[in-house]
Amino acid sequence: MAVNKPTGDNARKGALKKRSQTKTTIGGATGYTKRDRTSGEFMAVKKPKKAKKAAKKFKGVRVERAKKSAKRGR
């Protein structure tokens, strides 16, 4: 029989809407920086454990995509 989760277990459902993360390079390795979307303040950085490797992303935080340039070849 299926059992529903308890309501007061402080579990998050879905993504954090007021935060985003962006890919950065830290000493030649790839890391992720979390930032608050309302104030623009950088909150935390995830660094790779070993040099020249990529760090893991923050869970449940949306990723900022690189913006394409405004110029179009016409």
N, C-alpha and C positions, 0 to 999 in steps of 0.2 A: 504494500500500500504506500502511496506517495505521501510525503510529509512536507508541509510548507515550512519555510524558514521562520524563525522567531522575528517579530517585528522590531524589537529593541536591540538588535545585535550590532548596530553601528556599521553595517556593511554598506558600501557605496555601490549604487547601481548606475552604470553609464559613465560618460566622460565628465571631467571637471570643465565647466563652461567658461569660467573666469580666468583660466590659466592656459598657457600654451608653451611649447618647447621648440627649440631651434637647434639645429646641428651646428657645432662649433669645432674648431681644431685647437687642441691643447698640446703643445709640444710635439707636433707632428702626428698625434693620434686623434681620432674622432671622439668627441664627447657631446653631451646634451646639456643645454642650459634652460631651466624652467623660468618663465616670467609671468608676472601678473598682467592681465590684459587691460585692467582698468587704469592702473597707475603707470604701467610700463616698467616697473621695477623688476630687476633680476632677483630671483629668489634662491635658487640652488643650482649647483653644477654637478653632473655625474661624470667623473673621470674614469678612464679605463684602468683596470687593476694592473695590467702589464703594458709596458711601452709598445707603441706601434700597433695596438689593437683598438677595436672600437668598443665604446661603453654601451651599456644597455639603456634603452629609453625609460622615461618615467612612466609608470603605469597609469592609465586612464587620463592622460594629459594629451590634448590634441597637438599635432605637429604643424608648425608653420612651414608653408611651402615657399620656396624661393620665388620671388616675383619676376615675371617676364618683363623684358625691357619694353618701353612704350613705343619705340621706333618700329615701324613696319615698312618693309620694302615695297613701295608703290611706284 
